[in-house]
Amino acid sequence: MTALEIGVTFGRVLRQKRQEAGFTQEQLALEADVQRNYVSLIERGINQPTIAVLFKLASALKCSPSSLILLVEEELGQ
């Protein structure tokens, strides 16, 4: 698997978790203290978050960073 596949899959997981939480991209960005366009770039698989941003996003979504990674692993069949 490529870094692009991982990034796109993480983006899908993030979008799903954000929508489940009832957040817009702007609301998630505000809660996680990141730029709204950065959330969009992550969700589209264009950018990949740093570990620090992963922790901020997870905190805003009220889940653990490891649970986000686990969802990515499951989608990738790991």
All heavy atoms as a GROMACS GRO file, in nm:
protein
  605
    1MET      N    1   0.084  -0.119   0.000
    1MET     CA    2   0.000   0.000   0.000
    1MET      C    3   0.088   0.124   0.000
    1MET      O    4   0.198   0.122   0.054
    1MET     CB    5  -0.096  -0.004   0.118
    1MET     CG    6  -0.050   0.068   0.241
    1MET     SD    7  -0.141   0.029   0.388
    1MET     CE    8  -0.114  -0.145   0.403
    2THR      N    9   0.037   0.228  -0.060
    2THR     CA   10   0.115   0.351  -0.073
    2THR      C   11   0.074   0.454   0.033
    2THR      O   12  -0.031   0.441   0.094
    2THR     CB   13   0.094   0.413  -0.212
    2THR    OG1   14  -0.043   0.457  -0.222
    2THR    CG2   15   0.124   0.314  -0.324
    3ALA      N   16   0.159   0.553   0.048
    3ALA     CA   17   0.127   0.663   0.140
    3ALA      C   18  -0.001   0.733   0.096
    3ALA      O   19  -0.081   0.776   0.179
    3ALA     CB   20   0.243   0.762   0.147
    4LEU      N   21  -0.024   0.741  -0.036
    4LEU     CA   22  -0.144   0.804  -0.087
    4LEU      C   23  -0.268   0.727  -0.043
    4LEU      O   24  -0.367   0.786   0.003
    4LEU     CB   25  -0.139   0.814  -0.240
    4LEU     CG   26  -0.261   0.878  -0.306
    4LEU    CD1   27  -0.281   1.021  -0.259
    4LEU    CD2   28  -0.249   0.872  -0.457
    5GLU      N   29  -0.263   0.594  -0.053
    5GLU     CA   30  -0.377   0.511  -0.010
    5GLU      C   31  -0.406   0.531   0.139
    5GLU      O   32  -0.522   0.541   0.179
    5GLU     CB   33  -0.350   0.363  -0.036
    5GLU     CG   34  -0.348   0.324  -0.181
    5GLU     CD   35  -0.298   0.181  -0.202
    5GLU    OE1   36  -0.196   0.143  -0.141
    5GLU    OE2   37  -0.363   0.110  -0.279
    6ILE      N   38  -0.301   0.536   0.217
    6ILE     CA   39  -0.318   0.556   0.361
    6ILE      C   40  -0.379   0.693   0.388
    6ILE      O   41  -0.472   0.706   0.467
    6ILE     CB   42  -0.183   0.540   0.434
    6ILE    CG1   43  -0.132   0.397   0.420
    6ILE    CG2   44  -0.197   0.578   0.582
    6ILE    CD1   45   0.013   0.379   0.460
    7GLY      N   46  -0.329   0.796   0.320
    7GLY     CA   47  -0.380   0.931   0.338
    7GLY      C   48  -0.526   0.944   0.299
    7GLY      O   49  -0.606   1.006   0.370
    8VAL      N   50  -0.562   0.885   0.186
    8VAL     CA   51  -0.702   0.890   0.139
    8VAL      C   52  -0.792   0.816   0.237
    8VAL      O   53  -0.902   0.862   0.270
    8VAL     CB   54  -0.713   0.833  -0.004
    8VAL    CG1   55  -0.858   0.811  -0.044
    8VAL    CG2   56  -0.643   0.926  -0.103
    9THR      N   57  -0.746   0.701   0.285
    9THR     CA   58  -0.825   0.623   0.380
    9THR      C   59  -0.841   0.699   0.512
    9THR      O   60  -0.951   0.704   0.568
    9THR     CB   61  -0.761   0.485   0.404
    9THR    OG1   62  -0.750   0.418   0.278
    9THR    CG2   63  -0.846   0.401   0.499
   10PHE      N   64  -0.733   0.760   0.560
   10PHE     CA   65  -0.744   0.839   0.683
   10PHE      C   66  -0.845   0.953   0.662
   10PHE      O   67  -0.926   0.981   0.750
   10PHE     CB   68  -0.610   0.896   0.728
   10PHE     CG   69  -0.621   0.973   0.856
   10PHE    CD1   70  -0.622   0.907   0.978
   10PHE    CD2   71  -0.638   1.111   0.856
   10PHE    CE1   72  -0.638   0.977   1.097
   10PHE    CE2   73  -0.654   1.182   0.975
   10PHE     CZ   74  -0.655   1.114   1.095
   11GLY      N   75  -0.841   1.015   0.547
   11GLY     CA   76  -0.936   1.123   0.516
   11GLY      C   77  -1.080   1.076   0.522
   11GLY      O   78  -1.167   1.145   0.576
   12ARG      N   79  -1.106   0.957   0.468
   12ARG     CA   80  -1.242   0.901   0.474
   12ARG      C   81  -1.286   0.876   0.617
   12ARG      O   82  -1.398   0.906   0.656
   12ARG     CB   83  -1.251   0.772   0.394
   12ARG     CG   84  -1.273   0.789   0.247
   12ARG     CD   85  -1.323   0.662   0.180
   12ARG     NE   86  -1.240   0.546   0.208
   12ARG     CZ   87  -1.141   0.502   0.131
   12ARG    NH1   88  -1.112   0.565   0.020
   12ARG    NH2   89  -1.072   0.395   0.164
   13VAL      N   90  -1.194   0.820   0.696
   13VAL     CA   91  -1.224   0.791   0.837
   13VAL      C   92  -1.252   0.922   0.912
   13VAL      O   93  -1.348   0.931   0.989
   13VAL     CB   94  -1.108   0.712   0.903
   13VAL    CG1   95  -1.119   0.712   1.054
   13VAL    CG2   96  -1.104   0.570   0.848
   14LEU      N   97  -1.168   1.022   0.888
   14LEU     CA   98  -1.187   1.151   0.956
   14LEU      C   99  -1.322   1.212   0.919
   14LEU      O  100  -1.394   1.260   1.006
   14LEU     CB  101  -1.073   1.247   0.921
   14LEU     CG  102  -1.081   1.383   0.990
   14LEU    CD1  103  -1.070   1.369   1.142
   14LEU    CD2  104  -0.972   1.475   0.936
   15ARG      N  105  -1.357   1.210   0.791
   15ARG     CA  106  -1.486   1.265   0.746
   15ARG      C  107  -1.602   1.192   0.814
   15ARG      O  108  -1.696   1.254   0.863
   15ARG     CB  109  -1.499   1.256   0.594
   15ARG     CG  110  -1.631   1.314   0.544
   15ARG     CD  111  -1.644   1.308   0.392
   15ARG     NE  112  -1.539   1.385   0.327
   15ARG     CZ  113  -1.445   1.334   0.248
   15ARG    NH1  114  -1.442   1.204   0.223
   15ARG    NH2  115  -1.354   1.411   0.195
   16GLN      N  116  -1.592   1.059   0.818
   16GLN     CA  117  -1.698   0.980   0.881
   16GLN      C  118  -1.713   1.016   1.029
   16GLN      O  119  -1.825   1.038   1.077
   16GLN     CB  120  -1.667   0.830   0.865
   16GLN     CG  121  -1.765   0.739   0.934
   16GLN     CD  122  -1.721   0.593   0.928
   16GLN    OE1  123  -1.621   0.557   0.865
   16GLN    NE2  124  -1.793   0.508   0.996
   17LYS      N  125  -1.601   1.022   1.101
   17LYS     CA  126  -1.606   1.055   1.244
   17LYS      C  127  -1.656   1.198   1.265
   17LYS      O  128  -1.732   1.224   1.358
   17LYS     CB  129  -1.468   1.037   1.308
   17LYS     CG  130  -1.419   0.895   1.314
   17LYS     CD  131  -1.503   0.807   1.405
   17LYS     CE  132  -1.473   0.833   1.549
   17LYS     NZ  133  -1.550   0.746   1.639
   18ARG      N  134  -1.616   1.290   1.179
   18ARG     CA  135  -1.661   1.430   1.189
   18ARG      C  136  -1.811   1.437   1.168
   18ARG      O  137  -1.883   1.503   1.246
   18ARG     CB  138  -1.589   1.516   1.085
   18ARG     CG  139  -1.640   1.660   1.080
   18ARG     CD  140  -1.569   1.743   0.977
   18ARG     NE  141  -1.579   1.696   0.841
   18ARG     CZ  142  -1.687   1.712   0.762
   18ARG    NH1  143  -1.795   1.770   0.808
   18ARG    NH2  144  -1.687   1.668   0.637
   19GLN      N  145  -1.862   1.368   1.068
   19GLN     CA  146  -2.005   1.371   1.041
   19GLN      C  147  -2.084   1.304   1.152
   19GLN      O  148  -2.190   1.352   1.190
   19GLN     CB  149  -2.034   1.306   0.905
   19GLN     CG  150  -1.984   1.391   0.790
   19GLN     CD  151  -1.993   1.322   0.655
   19GLN    OE1  152  -2.002   1.200   0.646
   19GLN    NE2  153  -1.988   1.401   0.548
   20GLU      N  154  -2.032   1.194   1.207
   20GLU     CA  155  -2.097   1.127   1.320
   20GLU      C  156  -2.105   1.221   1.439
   20GLU      O  157  -2.202   1.216   1.515
   20GLU     CB  158  -2.020   1.001   1.359
   20GLU     CG  159  -2.038   0.886   1.264
   20GLU     CD  160  -1.947   0.768   1.298
   20GLU    OE1  161  -1.880   0.769   1.405
   20GLU    OE2  162  -1.943   0.673   1.217
   21ALA      N  163  -2.003   1.304   1.458
   21ALA     CA  164  -2.000   1.399   1.569
   21ALA      C  165  -2.090   1.521   1.542
   21ALA      O  166  -2.112   1.603   1.631
   21ALA     CB  167  -1.858   1.445   1.597
   22GLY      N  168  -2.137   1.533   1.418
   22GLY     CA  169  -2.224   1.645   1.384
   22GLY      C  170  -2.151   1.775   1.358
   22GLY      O  171  -2.208   1.883   1.368
   23PHE      N  172  -2.021   1.765   1.325
   23PHE     CA  173  -1.939   1.884   1.301
   23PHE      C  174  -1.929   1.914   1.152
   23PHE      O  175  -1.920   1.822   1.070
   23PHE     CB  176  -1.795   1.864   1.350
   23PHE     CG  177  -1.776   1.866   1.500
   23PHE    CD1  178  -1.674   1.793   1.556
   23PHE    CD2  179  -1.856   1.941   1.582
   23PHE    CE1  180  -1.652   1.793   1.693
   23PHE    CE2  181  -1.836   1.944   1.719
   23PHE     CZ  182  -1.734   1.870   1.774
   24THR      N  183  -1.925   2.042   1.119
   24THR     CA  184  -1.880   2.084   0.987
   24THR      C  185  -1.728   2.082   0.990
   24THR      O  186  -1.667   2.073   1.098
   24THR     CB  187  -1.929   2.226   0.953
   24THR    OG1  188  -1.868   2.318   1.046
   24THR    CG2  189  -2.080   2.238   0.959
   25GLN      N  190  -1.666   2.096   0.874
   25GLN     CA  191  -1.520   2.105   0.872
   25GLN      C  192  -1.474   2.225   0.954
   25GLN      O  193  -1.376   2.217   1.028
   25GLN     CB  194  -1.468   2.118   0.729
   25GLN     CG  195  -1.480   1.991   0.649
   25GLN     CD  196  -1.429   2.006   0.508
   25GLN    OE1  197  -1.409   2.115   0.458
   25GLN    NE2  198  -1.406   1.893   0.442
   26GLU      N  199  -1.547   2.334   0.943
   26GLU     CA  200  -1.510   2.456   1.016
   26GLU      C  201  -1.520   2.433   1.167
   26GLU      O  202  -1.433   2.476   1.243
   26GLU     CB  203  -1.600   2.572   0.973
   26GLU     CG  204  -1.556   2.704   1.028
   26GLU     CD  205  -1.629   2.822   0.965
   26GLU    OE1  206  -1.709   2.802   0.871
   26GLU    OE2  207  -1.604   2.933   1.010
   27GLN      N  208  -1.626   2.366   1.212
   27GLN     CA  209  -1.642   2.341   1.356
   27GLN      C  210  -1.531   2.250   1.408
   27GLN      O  211  -1.476   2.274   1.515
   27GLN     CB  212  -1.779   2.278   1.383
   27GLN     CG  213  -1.894   2.374   1.366
   27GLN     CD  214  -2.029   2.303   1.365
   27GLN    OE1  215  -2.043   2.194   1.311
   27GLN    NE2  216  -2.129   2.367   1.425
   28LEU      N  217  -1.498   2.146   1.331
   28LEU     CA  218  -1.390   2.056   1.374
   28LEU      C  219  -1.258   2.132   1.380
   28LEU      O  220  -1.182   2.118   1.476
   28LEU     CB  221  -1.377   1.937   1.278
   28LEU     CG  222  -1.261   1.842   1.308
   28LEU    CD1  223  -1.268   1.786   1.451
   28LEU    CD2  224  -1.257   1.728   1.206
   29ALA      N  225  -1.232   2.213   1.280
   29ALA     CA  226  -1.108   2.291   1.278
   29ALA      C  227  -1.099   2.382   1.400
   29ALA      O  228  -0.993   2.392   1.464
   29ALA     CB  229  -1.100   2.374   1.150
   30LEU      N  230  -1.209   2.446   1.434
   30LEU     CA  231  -1.212   2.535   1.550
   30LEU      C  232  -1.185   2.456   1.678
   30LEU      O  233  -1.103   2.497   1.761
   30LEU     CB  234  -1.348   2.607   1.557
   30LEU     CG  235  -1.363   2.713   1.664
   30LEU    CD1  236  -1.265   2.828   1.641
   30LEU    CD2  237  -1.505   2.766   1.665
   31GLU      N  238  -1.251   2.343   1.693
   31GLU     CA  239  -1.234   2.260   1.813
   31GLU      C  240  -1.092   2.204   1.824
   31GLU      O  241  -1.038   2.190   1.933
   31GLU     CB  242  -1.334   2.143   1.812
   31GLU     CG  243  -1.477   2.183   1.836
   31GLU     CD  244  -1.502   2.231   1.978
   31GLU    OE1  245  -1.447   2.173   2.073
   31GLU    OE2  246  -1.578   2.329   1.992
   32ALA      N  247  -1.032   2.172   1.709
   32ALA     CA  248  -0.898   2.111   1.708
   32ALA      C  249  -0.787   2.215   1.696
   32ALA      O  250  -0.669   2.179   1.699
   32ALA     CB  251  -0.888   2.011   1.594
   33ASP      N  252  -0.824   2.342   1.681
   33ASP     CA  253  -0.727   2.450   1.668
   33ASP      C  254  -0.635   2.430   1.546
   33ASP      O  255  -0.513   2.438   1.556
   33ASP     CB  256  -0.646   2.466   1.796
   33ASP     CG  257  -0.565   2.596   1.798
   33ASP    OD1  258  -0.611   2.695   1.738
   33ASP    OD2  259  -0.457   2.598   1.860
   34VAL      N  260  -0.700   2.400   1.432
   34VAL     CA  261  -0.629   2.391   1.304
   34VAL      C  262  -0.709   2.471   1.201
   34VAL      O  263  -0.823   2.508   1.226
   34VAL     CB  264  -0.611   2.244   1.256
   34VAL    CG1  265  -0.526   2.165   1.353
   34VAL    CG2  266  -0.744   2.176   1.233
   35GLN      N  267  -0.649   2.497   1.087
   35GLN     CA  268  -0.716   2.573   0.982
   35GLN      C  269  -0.825   2.487   0.916
   35GLN      O  270  -0.806   2.367   0.896
   35GLN     CB  271  -0.616   2.616   0.875
   35GLN     CG  272  -0.512   2.713   0.923
   35GLN     CD  273  -0.574   2.848   0.956
   35GLN    OE1  274  -0.653   2.901   0.880
   35GLN    NE2  275  -0.536   2.903   1.071
   36ARG      N  276  -0.937   2.550   0.881
   36ARG     CA  277  -1.046   2.477   0.818
   36ARG      C  278  -1.001   2.413   0.688
   36ARG      O  279  -1.034   2.298   0.658
   36ARG     CB  280  -1.168   2.566   0.792
   36ARG     CG  281  -1.288   2.482   0.745
   36ARG     CD  282  -1.378   2.550   0.644
   36ARG     NE  283  -1.312   2.603   0.528
   36ARG     CZ  284  -1.282   2.533   0.418
   36ARG    NH1  285  -1.307   2.404   0.412
   36ARG    NH2  286  -1.225   2.592   0.315
   37ASN      N  287  -0.925   2.486   0.609
   37ASN     CA  288  -0.883   2.429   0.482
   37ASN      C  289  -0.789   2.309   0.502
   37ASN      O  290  -0.783   2.220   0.418
   37ASN     CB  291  -0.819   2.533   0.389
   37ASN     CG  292  -0.690   2.589   0.443
   37ASN    OD1  293  -0.675   2.611   0.564
   37ASN    ND2  294  -0.596   2.614   0.355
   38TYR      N  295  -0.722   2.304   0.617
   38TYR     CA  296  -0.636   2.190   0.646
   38TYR      C  297  -0.720   2.065   0.669
   38TYR      O  298  -0.685   1.956   0.622
   38TYR     CB  299  -0.546   2.220   0.768
   38TYR     CG  300  -0.439   2.118   0.793
   38TYR    CD1  301  -0.352   2.077   0.692
   38TYR    CD2  302  -0.422   2.061   0.918
   38TYR    CE1  303  -0.253   1.983   0.714
   38TYR    CE2  304  -0.324   1.967   0.942
   38TYR     CZ  305  -0.240   1.929   0.840
   38TYR     OH  306  -0.143   1.835   0.863
   39VAL      N  307  -0.833   2.080   0.739
   39VAL     CA  308  -0.924   1.967   0.759
   39VAL      C  309  -0.971   1.917   0.622
   39VAL      O  310  -0.973   1.797   0.596
   39VAL     CB  311  -1.045   2.006   0.848
   39VAL    CG1  312  -1.148   1.894   0.851
   39VAL    CG2  313  -0.998   2.039   0.989
   40SER      N  314  -1.007   2.008   0.534
   40SER     CA  315  -1.051   1.972   0.399
   40SER      C  316  -0.940   1.896   0.324
   40SER      O  317  -0.966   1.793   0.260
   40SER     CB  318  -1.091   2.096   0.321
   40SER     OG  319  -1.118   2.065   0.187
   41LEU      N  320  -0.818   1.946   0.333
   41LEU     CA  321  -0.706   1.881   0.265
   41LEU      C  322  -0.679   1.741   0.319
   41LEU      O  323  -0.648   1.648   0.242
   41LEU     CB  324  -0.579   1.967   0.276
   41LEU     CG  325  -0.582   2.100   0.199
   41LEU    CD1  326  -0.464   2.187   0.240
   41LEU    CD2  327  -0.584   2.077   0.050
   42ILE      N  328  -0.694   1.724   0.449
   42ILE     CA  329  -0.676   1.591   0.510
   42ILE      C  330  -0.788   1.498   0.463
   42ILE      O  331  -0.762   1.384   0.422
   42ILE     CB  332  -0.674   1.599   0.664
   42ILE    CG1  333  -0.552   1.674   0.714
   42ILE    CG2  334  -0.678   1.458   0.725
   42ILE    CD1  335  -0.555   1.707   0.863
   43GLU      N  336  -0.911   1.547   0.466
   43GLU     CA  337  -1.024   1.462   0.427
   43GLU      C  338  -1.015   1.419   0.281
   43GLU      O  339  -1.062   1.312   0.246
   43GLU     CB  340  -1.157   1.533   0.454
   43GLU     CG  341  -1.192   1.540   0.600
   43GLU     CD  342  -1.332   1.592   0.626
   43GLU    OE1  343  -1.405   1.627   0.530
   43GLU    OE2  344  -1.370   1.597   0.745
   44ARG      N  345  -0.956   1.501   0.198
   44ARG     CA  346  -0.942   1.467   0.056
   44ARG      C  347  -0.815   1.386   0.027
   44ARG      O  348  -0.792   1.347  -0.087
   44ARG     CB  349  -0.944   1.593  -0.030
   44ARG     CG  350  -1.082   1.658  -0.030
   44ARG     CD  351  -1.090   1.776  -0.124
   44ARG     NE  352  -1.020   1.890  -0.066
   44ARG     CZ  353  -0.950   1.979  -0.137
   44ARG    NH1  354  -0.940   1.968  -0.266
   44ARG    NH2  355  -0.892   2.080  -0.076
   45GLY      N  356  -0.736   1.359   0.131
   45GLY     CA  357  -0.617   1.278   0.115
   45GLY      C  358  -0.500   1.354   0.054
   45GLY      O  359  -0.400   1.293   0.015
   46ILE      N  360  -0.512   1.485   0.046
   46ILE     CA  361  -0.405   1.567  -0.012
   46ILE      C  362  -0.293   1.588   0.090
   46ILE      O  363  -0.175   1.579   0.057
   46ILE     CB  364  -0.460   1.701  -0.064
   46ILE    CG1  365  -0.557   1.673  -0.178
   46ILE    CG2  366  -0.349   1.796  -0.105
   46ILE    CD1  367  -0.640   1.791  -0.222
   47ASN      N  368  -0.331   1.616   0.214
   47ASN     CA  369  -0.235   1.632   0.324
   47ASN      C  370  -0.256   1.520   0.424
   47ASN      O  371  -0.365   1.465   0.435
   47ASN     CB  372  -0.253   1.766   0.395
   47ASN     CG  373  -0.193   1.882   0.321
   47ASN    OD1  374  -0.168   1.874   0.201
   47ASN    ND2  375  -0.171   1.991   0.390
   48GLN      N  376  -0.150   1.490   0.498
   48GLN     CA  377  -0.159   1.394   0.607
   48GLN      C  378  -0.121   1.465   0.736
   48GLN      O  379  -0.026   1.543   0.738
   48GLN     CB  380  -0.066   1.275   0.581
   48GLN     CG  381  -0.110   1.194   0.460
   48GLN     CD  382  -0.022   1.073   0.437
   48GLN    OE1  383   0.040   1.022   0.529
   48GLN    NE2  384  -0.019   1.026   0.314
   49PRO      N  385  -0.196   1.439   0.842
   49PRO     CA  386  -0.172   1.512   0.967
   49PRO      C  387  -0.044   1.466   1.036
   49PRO      O  388  -0.003   1.351   1.024
   49PRO     CB  389  -0.293   1.478   1.052
   49PRO     CG  390  -0.334   1.342   1.005
   49PRO     CD  391  -0.306   1.343   0.856
   50THR      N  392   0.016   1.559   1.108
   50THR     CA  393   0.127   1.523   1.196
   50THR      C  394   0.069   1.449   1.316
   50THR      O  395  -0.053   1.448   1.337
   50THR     CB  396   0.202   1.648   1.247
   50THR    OG1  397   0.110   1.725   1.325
   50THR    CG2  398   0.257   1.731   1.132
   51ILE      N  399   0.154   1.391   1.396
   51ILE     CA  400   0.109   1.323   1.518
   51ILE      C  401   0.037   1.422   1.608
   51ILE      O  402  -0.068   1.391   1.664
   51ILE     CB  403   0.228   1.259   1.593
   51ILE    CG1  404   0.291   1.148   1.509
   51ILE    CG2  405   0.185   1.207   1.729
   51ILE    CD1  406   0.205   1.028   1.486
   52ALA      N  407   0.091   1.543   1.621
   52ALA     CA  408   0.028   1.645   1.707
   52ALA      C  409  -0.112   1.677   1.657
   52ALA      O  410  -0.207   1.688   1.738
   52ALA     CB  411   0.114   1.771   1.712
   53VAL      N  412  -0.129   1.693   1.527
   53VAL     CA  413  -0.262   1.724   1.471
   53VAL      C  414  -0.355   1.605   1.488
   53VAL      O  415  -0.473   1.622   1.518
   53VAL     CB  416  -0.250   1.769   1.324
   53VAL    CG1  417  -0.388   1.780   1.258
   53VAL    CG2  418  -0.176   1.902   1.315
   54LEU      N  419  -0.304   1.483   1.472
   54LEU     CA  420  -0.385   1.364   1.495
   54LEU      C  421  -0.443   1.366   1.636
   54LEU      O  422  -0.562   1.340   1.656
   54LEU     CB  423  -0.300   1.238   1.473
   54LEU     CG  424  -0.365   1.105   1.509
   54LEU    CD1  425  -0.487   1.076   1.422
   54LEU    CD2  426  -0.264   0.992   1.498
   55PHE      N  427  -0.361   1.400   1.735
   55PHE     CA  428  -0.408   1.406   1.873
   55PHE      C  429  -0.511   1.517   1.890
   55PHE      O  430  -0.610   1.499   1.961
   55PHE     CB  431  -0.289   1.426   1.969
   55PHE     CG  432  -0.225   1.297   2.013
   55PHE    CD1  433  -0.148   1.223   1.924
   55PHE    CD2  434  -0.242   1.249   2.141
   55PHE    CE1  435  -0.089   1.104   1.963
   55PHE    CE2  436  -0.184   1.130   2.182
   55PHE     CZ  437  -0.106   1.056   2.092
   56LYS      N  438  -0.492   1.631   1.827
   56LYS     CA  439  -0.588   1.743   1.837
   56LYS      C  440  -0.722   1.704   1.775
   56LYS      O  441  -0.828   1.733   1.832
   56LYS     CB  442  -0.534   1.867   1.765
   56LYS     CG  443  -0.422   1.938   1.834
   56LYS     CD  444  -0.378   2.055   1.747
   56LYS     CE  445  -0.291   2.153   1.817
   56LYS     NZ  446  -0.266   2.272   1.734
   57LEU      N  447  -0.717   1.641   1.658
   57LEU     CA  448  -0.841   1.600   1.591
   57LEU      C  449  -0.916   1.497   1.675
   57LEU      O  450  -1.038   1.506   1.692
   57LEU     CB  451  -0.810   1.543   1.452
   57LEU     CG  452  -0.758   1.642   1.348
   57LEU    CD1  453  -0.703   1.568   1.227
   57LEU    CD2  454  -0.866   1.741   1.308
   58ALA      N  455  -0.843   1.400   1.727
   58ALA     CA  456  -0.906   1.297   1.810
   58ALA      C  457  -0.969   1.359   1.934
   58ALA      O  458  -1.083   1.324   1.970
   58ALA     CB  459  -0.803   1.192   1.849
   59SER      N  460  -0.900   1.450   1.998
   59SER     CA  461  -0.955   1.516   2.116
   59SER      C  462  -1.084   1.590   2.081
   59SER      O  463  -1.183   1.582   2.154
   59SER     CB  464  -0.851   1.612   2.174
   59SER     OG  465  -0.904   1.680   2.285
   60ALA      N  466  -1.083   1.661   1.970
   60ALA     CA  467  -1.203   1.736   1.928
   60ALA      C  468  -1.318   1.641   1.898
   60ALA      O  469  -1.435   1.676   1.922
   60ALA     CB  470  -1.170   1.820   1.805
   61LEU      N  471  -1.286   1.522   1.849
   61LEU     CA  472  -1.390   1.424   1.815
   61LEU      C  473  -1.424   1.333   1.933
   61LEU      O  474  -1.504   1.241   1.921
   61LEU     CB  475  -1.342   1.338   1.696
   61LEU     CG  476  -1.330   1.413   1.564
   61LEU    CD1  477  -1.256   1.328   1.462
   61LEU    CD2  478  -1.468   1.453   1.512
   62LYS      N  479  -1.361   1.358   2.046
   62LYS     CA  480  -1.385   1.283   2.170
   62LYS      C  481  -1.360   1.132   2.150
   62LYS      O  482  -1.441   1.047   2.187
   62LYS     CB  483  -1.526   1.308   2.223
   62LYS     CG  484  -1.560   1.456   2.238
   62LYS     CD  485  -1.618   1.487   2.371
   62LYS     CE  486  -1.659   1.631   2.390
   62LYS     NZ  487  -1.572   1.734   2.346
   63CYS      N  488  -1.247   1.104   2.087
   63CYS     CA  489  -1.204   0.966   2.071
   63CYS      C  490  -1.052   0.962   2.087
   63CYS      O  491  -0.989   1.066   2.099
   63CYS     CB  492  -1.246   0.911   1.935
   63CYS     SG  493  -1.166   0.986   1.791
   64SER      N  494  -0.997   0.844   2.089
   64SER     CA  495  -0.852   0.833   2.103
   64SER      C  496  -0.786   0.836   1.965
   64SER      O  497  -0.847   0.794   1.866
   64SER     CB  498  -0.815   0.704   2.175
   64SER     OG  499  -0.846   0.593   2.093
   65PRO      N  500  -0.663   0.886   1.959
   65PRO     CA  501  -0.590   0.881   1.831
   65PRO      C  502  -0.579   0.737   1.780
   65PRO      O  503  -0.592   0.712   1.661
   65PRO     CB  504  -0.454   0.939   1.865
   65PRO     CG  505  -0.476   1.023   1.986
   65PRO     CD  506  -0.586   0.954   2.063
   66SER      N  507  -0.558   0.644   1.872
   66SER     CA  508  -0.543   0.504   1.831
   66SER      C  509  -0.671   0.449   1.769
   66SER      O  510  -0.664   0.364   1.679
   66SER     CB  511  -0.497   0.417   1.948
   66SER     OG  512  -0.590   0.421   2.053
   67SER      N  513  -0.787   0.498   1.813
   67SER     CA  514  -0.912   0.449   1.753
   67SER      C  515  -0.925   0.496   1.608
   67SER      O  516  -0.976   0.422   1.523
   67SER     CB  517  -1.034   0.491   1.836
   67SER     OG  518  -1.056   0.630   1.827
   68LEU      N  519  -0.875   0.616   1.578
   68LEU     CA  520  -0.877   0.663   1.440
   68LEU      C  521  -0.784   0.576   1.355
   68LEU      O  522  -0.821   0.535   1.244
   68LEU     CB  523  -0.832   0.810   1.432
   68LEU     CG  524  -0.927   0.914   1.493
   68LEU    CD1  525  -0.863   1.052   1.488
   68LEU    CD2  526  -1.061   0.914   1.421
   69ILE      N  527  -0.666   0.547   1.407
   69ILE     CA  528  -0.570   0.464   1.334
   69ILE      C  529  -0.625   0.323   1.314
   69ILE      O  530  -0.611   0.263   1.207
   69ILE     CB  531  -0.434   0.460   1.406
   69ILE    CG1  532  -0.373   0.601   1.416
   69ILE    CG2  533  -0.338   0.363   1.337
   69ILE    CD1  534  -0.350   0.671   1.284
   70LEU      N  535  -0.691   0.270   1.416
   70LEU     CA  536  -0.749   0.136   1.406
   70LEU      C  537  -0.854   0.131   1.294
   70LEU      O  538  -0.857   0.034   1.217
   70LEU     CB  539  -0.813   0.095   1.540
   70LEU     CG  540  -0.875  -0.044   1.545
   70LEU    CD1  541  -0.770  -0.152   1.515
   70LEU    CD2  542  -0.939  -0.069   1.680
   71LEU      N  543  -0.935   0.235   1.283
   71LEU     CA  544  -1.035   0.240   1.175
   71LEU      C  545  -0.967   0.242   1.038
   71LEU      O  546  -1.014   0.178   0.944
   71LEU     CB  547  -1.127   0.360   1.192
   71LEU     CG  548  -1.225   0.353   1.308
   71LEU    CD1  549  -1.290   0.489   1.331
   71LEU    CD2  550  -1.330   0.247   1.284
   72VAL      N  551  -0.856   0.314   1.028
   72VAL     CA  552  -0.780   0.317   0.903
   72VAL      C  553  -0.725   0.177   0.873
   72VAL      O  554  -0.737   0.127   0.760
   72VAL     CB  555  -0.666   0.420   0.909
   72VAL    CG1  556  -0.577   0.411   0.785
   72VAL    CG2  557  -0.724   0.562   0.921
   73GLU      N  558  -0.668   0.113   0.974
   73GLU     CA  559  -0.615  -0.023   0.956
   73GLU      C  560  -0.724  -0.119   0.909
   73GLU      O  561  -0.701  -0.200   0.818
   73GLU     CB  562  -0.556  -0.075   1.086
   73GLU     CG  563  -0.425  -0.010   1.126
   73GLU     CD  564  -0.371  -0.062   1.258
   73GLU    OE1  565  -0.452  -0.088   1.350
   73GLU    OE2  566  -0.248  -0.076   1.268
   74GLU      N  567  -0.842  -0.109   0.970
   74GLU     CA  568  -0.952  -0.197   0.933
   74GLU      C  569  -0.994  -0.174   0.787
   74GLU      O  570  -1.017  -0.270   0.713
   74GLU     CB  571  -1.072  -0.177   1.026
   74GLU     CG  572  -1.047  -0.231   1.166
   74GLU     CD  573  -1.155  -0.191   1.266
   74GLU    OE1  574  -1.248  -0.116   1.230
   74GLU    OE2  575  -1.144  -0.237   1.381
   75GLU      N  576  -1.002  -0.047   0.747
   75GLU     CA  577  -1.039  -0.016   0.608
   75GLU      C  578  -0.935  -0.067   0.510
   75GLU      O  579  -0.968  -0.105   0.397
   75GLU     CB  580  -1.063   0.133   0.589
   75GLU     CG  581  -1.200   0.177   0.632
   75GLU     CD  582  -1.248   0.300   0.556
   75GLU    OE1  583  -1.208   0.321   0.440
   75GLU    OE2  584  -1.327   0.374   0.614
   76LEU      N  585  -0.809  -0.064   0.550
   76LEU     CA  586  -0.701  -0.108   0.463
   76LEU      C  587  -0.681  -0.260   0.469
   76LEU      O  588  -0.598  -0.313   0.397
   76LEU     CB  589  -0.570  -0.038   0.501
   76LEU     CG  590  -0.563   0.111   0.470
   76LEU    CD1  591  -0.438   0.173   0.530
   76LEU    CD2  592  -0.569   0.137   0.320
   77GLY      N  593  -0.755  -0.326   0.557
   77GLY     CA  594  -0.743  -0.471   0.569
   77GLY      C  595  -0.618  -0.517   0.638
   77GLY      O  596  -0.562  -0.621   0.608
   78GLN      N  597  -0.570  -0.436   0.734
   78GLN     CA  598  -0.448  -0.470   0.807
   78GLN      C  599  -0.478  -0.555   0.927
   78GLN      O  600  -0.567  -0.538   0.998
   78GLN     CB  601  -0.377  -0.342   0.852
   78GLN     CG  602  -0.328  -0.258   0.738
   78GLN     CD  603  -0.215  -0.321   0.660
   78GLN    OE1  604  -0.112  -0.351   0.718
   78GLN    NE2  605  -0.233  -0.343   0.534
   0.00000   0.00000   0.00000
